[in-house]
Amino acid sequence: MIPRFGTDGWRGRAYDELTVDFVRLLGDVAASVLGGDTFLIGRDTRASGPDLERAFAEGLARHGVRIKSMHVVPTPAVAWLSAADRVAAAMISASHNPYTDNGIKLFAPGGVKLSDITQLRIQDELDRRAEAVPAANVRPTESAAITDSRGELVRYCDALVESLEGRNLDPLRVVIDCANGSNSDVAPAVLAAVGAAVEVIHNAPNGRNINDHCGSTYPGDLQRAVVAHEADLGLAFDGDADRVLAVDHHGQLVDGDQIIAICAIDRHQRGVLARNSVAVTVMSNLGFRLAMQARGIDVIETPVGDRNVLEALEREGATFGGEQSGHIIFSDLATTGDGLLTALQLLDVVCRSGRRLADLAADSMTRLPQVLRNVRVPRPVADLDARLRPTVARVEAELAGQGRVLIRPSGTEALVRVMVEAPSEAAAAALAQELTEAVEALAVE
């Protein structure tokens, strides 16, 4: 069976689920569906990246398109150049997943993620072609001529600097964790260019250490480094640099909800928060919603996934939103989530306010205790919502309106995510455990 489109492209274990032959076929189909005479490709630092880039380019080559490779580059840079040059693009990355996984994210000309209709067209054609000619038998008809476009990265970096409108970040002292990913060279250079004093950790990728106990999914090293260096704050990117989390000078984590709250309040106060609204997913903390309500800022709630946030922003005429995970979108400045752009905007608020990040985070919102459990399942659980409904109803009755329950299958991994918010950490943990056990019981039936 060939891979299916998930919440963010096609993803799977490299060479096993996401095979070279499938990626070659995907390149062929993507070129035929998305059209155009030029296609841009970037990748992160995974060992499988060069092989999959070559295969994707071989598929594109069947259509005679000009292929431009940026090589190792942040996902947002690929999206930015796709938007600037109005060309289709692909990013070869599995984001925050381990190095053994890889994936293909596609951007339509203009740097936007694929519409539902376009996704279906590509998946239907993949299914049809794989059935007619098994993917394992698809071979390149010719080698792909690839133009080296690494030099164009400077255009993206210049745009990031320009987003500060001439302001700089001096005298901030910042520690950044690049997750041994595609921001390892870019983020230190851009932050230094705008005046920040930068210490860098986990910026030595070797193909196998991307996201390996570092970056936004493992911020412990960053938290310790910020305190050790007596820095003002820290920033943790993920492997392909489309998300970021922060750490204050005490070493305390500042998550995506808090970053969104800080920036939303700042924009609201300056009168530049479009439609006086911010879009967030159902995973955002209840404390965030209460804080926005207290300040007269409207909250647009979406399903999980940055594409859903982007669609809500466009539909509502808003320009700002994101996810608790640190995937944050300034759609007046970029077409997709951008960890480094978000970092610059956050640091700009810190500098303009003259306040510590810890104080800004504390004033922006009060987080309700939240427990998130990832329940690994051997296979999708049929009718999960309906079969869990009695248990969920019992937990919600116990919360009596003072918390929330959210259970959803992951779109990228064999997991069911269980989230509980409650008035206390102990209550949230106990209820999350009850729900976790219920999911595990269903998974083995």
N, C-alpha and C positions, 0 to 999 in steps of 0.2 A: 504493500500500500504506500502511495506517495504521501508526503507531508501535507497537512491541511493548513490553511490560513488561520492563525490564532488572533490574539488581540493586537499583535504588532508584527505582522509579517509571517514568514515561514521559519520555524525554528525547530531544532532537534539536535541529537547527538551527531557531531560531525563525522562524516564517512560512513555512518551506520544508518541513521534516519535521514539526515541531510547529506545525501551522497553527491559526489561530483557529477554524476550523470543527471540527477534530478536538478541540480543547480544549473547545468548547461541547458536543460529543457526549459527551466524557468526563465533564463535569459532570452531564449528564443521566443517564448510566449509573451514575455514582458515587452519586447521590442515590437511584436506584432500588434499588441493591444494598445500600448501607450503611444506608439508612433513617434514621429520626429526623426531628425537626421543626426542627432547627437545624444549620447547617453553618458552620464557621469557616474563613476564608481568610487566608493571609499570603503575602508575596512578598519577594524580595530586591531589589537595586537595579538590575537589568538594565532596559534601555530597553524591552524587550518585555513587562515585567511587567504594567503597567497594562492593556494590550490583552488579554493572556491571562487576567488576573484577571476582567476584564469578561466575556469569553467563557465562562469556567468558571461564573461566577455566572448567566449567561443560561441555561446548561444546567440548573443547580440550580433556577432559578425555575420551570421547567415542573412541578416537584413541589410547589410552594407552600411550600418550606422557608424558615425565617428565615435570612438570610445575614448573617453578621457578618464584617466585614473589619478586620484589624489593620494593613493596609497594609504598609509596610516593617518587617520584624520578623525576628529570628533564628528559624530552624527549630525549635530546642528550645522557644522560647516558645509556638509554635503547638501543639506536642506537649503541653507542660505544661498549657495551658488546655483542650486536648481531654481530657486526663486529669481535670483538676479539675472540669470541667462535664459530663463524660460525653457529649460530642458528637463527631461526625465532623469531620474537618478536612482541609484541603489546603494544601500549601506550594508556591508557584510559584517554582522555583529549579533551577538546574543545578549547584549546589554549587560545586566548584572549577573547573568548566569556564569557557571564555572567554565574554564577554558575548553573543556571537552565538548561543550555545546557550541553551535554557531547558528546563524540565521540570516535571512535576507529581508531588509526593510526597503520597500519601494516608495518613491516619491513621484507623483505626477508632475508634468511640467509646471513650474511655478512653486515648487518646494512644498506641496501639500500632500498629506497622506491620502491614500486611495479611498475613493468613495465606496460605499457598499456595492453599488452596481459594478464598478470596475473590478473590485475584488472577486465578485462572483464570475465575471467574464473570464478573468485569468484562471481562477480555480476550475471552472467548467472546461476551459480549453486544456488545462493540465490533465484533468481526468480523461478527457477524450483522447488526447495524444498518448497518454501513458497506456491506455487500454488498447489503442490501435497499434502502437509500437512501444513495447515495454521500455521504461526509462533506462533499464540496465543495458539495452541494446542501442541507445542513442549515442552516436559518436560524432565528434566534431567533423564538419565537412571542410573546414579550412582553419588555419591559425588566425588568431585575432590580432590585428594591428592596434596597439594601444598607445595613446599619446600621454606622456608624463605631464600631469597638471599639478604637481605638488606646489609649484610657485604661486598658484592662484589662491592658496590658503591665506596669503597676506591680505587679500581683499576682505575676507571674513574677519580677520583680526582687526583690520582698520575699522570695520563697521562696529565691532565691539567697543573699541576705544571711543568712537564717535557717539555711542549711546550715552556717554557721560556728559555730553554737550560742553566739553572743554574743562570740566572739573577733574580733579585728581584725587587719589586716595592717600596722599601723604598726610600724616605720618603713621598710618596703620601698619602694624606688624602682624603678618598673617602666616599661618602654617597651612599648607595644602597637601591633601592626600589624593594622588592621581590614580589610585587603584591599579597601578601598572598597566594603564590603559591608554586610550588614544588622546588623552589630555596631558600626557606626561611632558611633552615639550611645549605645547600651546599655552596652557594655563600659567605656568611660571613666567613665560615671556610677556603675555598680555598684562598680567597683574603688575609686573615690574615696570612695564611701559607707562602705566598710569600712576606710578609713584608709590606703590605698596612695597614694603620690605618683606620679602618672601623667604620662608623656609619650606623645603619640599621633602615629602616622604613618599615611598612607594611609587617612584617614577623610573624604574629600571625594568621594563618589560622584557621577558625572555620567551614569550609565546605560551607559557604554561602558568604564569603567576597572576594573570589578570583577575581581579576581584578576589584573590586568594587571601582571605582574612585581612582585607584592607578595603579602603574606599567606603562608599555610602552604606553598604550592607554590613560592614564590620568597622565601625568608627573608633574602636577602643584605642588603637595606636595613635590616632589623631588626638583624641581627648588627652592622652598622656603627654603627647608632644607639645600641645598648646600650653599646658601647665609648666612643663619643663623649660620651654623657651620663653616663658612669661610673655607670651604673645597676646595681642588684643582679641584674636579669635582664630578659628580654623574653618576650613572648607573641605568637605569630602565629596569627591565626584565618583560616579560609577564608571564601568569599563569603557562605555562609548560616549560618556560626558554629556548625556542629555538630562541628567539630574544632579542635584547637589543637596547636601545637608550641611548644617553649620554647627560649630562648637563655640561656646562663649569662653571668656577668659578663666572661668572656674573649671573648665573641662566638661560642662554640661551640654548635652545634645540639644540643638534647636532644630526641630523637624520641619517638614514641608508646610504643615498647617501654620506653624509659628512664623515661618518666612513669609508665607502668603499674607498672614494677618498684618505683619509689620509693613509690608509693601502696600497692601490695600489701604491701611490707615494713612500712610504717608501720601499716597496718591489722592485719597479722599480729601485730606487736609489741603493739598495743593490744587484741588479742583480739576485733576486730570484723570480721575477714575471714571472711565466711560460708562454711561448709564447708571452710575453710582452702584455698580454691581460687580460681584466676583463669582466665578464659577468653580465649584469644587465637586469631588465625587462623594459617593455615599460613605466612603471610608474616612472622610474628614471628621475630626473629633467634634462631639456635641458642644464642647467649650468654644470652639471656633465659631459655630453658628450663633451662640449666645453673645459672643463678643461683637460680632458684626451687627447683630440686631441692636445692641446697646448703642452703637455708633451710627445707626441709621443707614447701614450699608446692606443692600439686598444680596442674598445668597442664592445662586442658581445651582441646583443639585443635579448631578449627572451620574450615570453608571460608571463603573471603574474603567479607566483607560484614557490616555491623553487625547485620543481622537474624539472621544465623546465630549471632553472639555472644549476642544477646538470647535466642534460642531455647535455646541451651546453658545460659545462666544459669538460665532458668526450669526447664529439665529437670533440672538438677543441684542446684537449690536454692542456687546461688551468687548473688552480687550485684555482682561487679566483673569488668570485662574490657574488651577493646577491640582496636584495630588499630594497627599501626606508624605509620600515616598520621596518628594523633592523634585518631581517632574513638574516644572512650573513654566507657564506660558505668558509671555508678553506679546500678544499678537499685533500690537502696534509697532513692534521692533523685530519680530521674527515670525516665521510660519510654523514653528514647532517648539517644543520644550528645549531649553538650552541651559545647561548647568553653569557655564561660565558667564553667560549674559545675566542669569539670575544672581550669581555671586557678585557681579559688578553692581547690579541695581541694589542689592542688599547692603553692600559696603558703602555705596553712595549715601544711603539713608543714615548709616552709622556716622559717616563723616559730616554730613549736613546737620544732623541733629546734635552732634557733639556728645552723644551718650554711648554708654557701653551696650553691646549687643544683649547682654544679660538683662539689663534694665528694659530695653525695648521689647524683648521677648516676654518678660514678666508683665509688662503693661498692656501688651497686645491682646492676650487671652489667658484664661485659666484652663488648663487641660483637665478634662474629666479622666480619671484613671481608665486606661484602655488596655485590654489584653488581647493579643492577636496570636492565634495558634495556627500553624500550617500542618494539616493532617494529611499524611501521604496515603494515597489510595492506589491499589493495584490496577483499578479500571474505573471508568466513570460510573457514578452511582445513579441508576435510573430513578427518575421522579424524586430527586433529593428533597426539593422544597416541600412537596406534599407529604413525604414520609417523615420529615422532621417537624412538621407543623405542630403536632401536639406538644413536643418537647419545647420548641421555641415559645409557644403560647404560655407554657407553665413558667419559663424563665422570665418572659416579659411581664407576666403578672407579678412575679416576685420583685421586679425592678420598679413597678408602680409608677412609670413615667419618669423615673430618675436615671434612666440610662437607655442603651440601645443594644440590639443584637443584629449582627449581619453575618450570614453564611453564604459563601459563593465558591464555586469551583474556579480554580486558576485557569486562565486562558493560555498559559504558556508551559505549565508544569503539571505533573500528576499529583495535584494537591487540592484539598478543599480548605479554604481559609475561613476560620472561625474568629469573629471579632465580638467582644463584649465590652461595653462601657458601663460603669457602675459608680456609685458614690464613693466607694473605697477600692483600693487595689485588691484587698483580700476577697471582697465580694465578686469583683470582676474575674479574678483567677478561679474561684470556686465554680462560678457559673460557666466560664469558658471550659473548664475541665469536664463538667457535665455534658456540655454540647459536643466536645471532642470525643468523648466516649460513645455518644450516640452516633456520630458520624462513623467512627471506627467499627461499630457494630454493624451498621448498614453496609460498609465496604466489604465485609467478609461473608455476607449472606450469599 
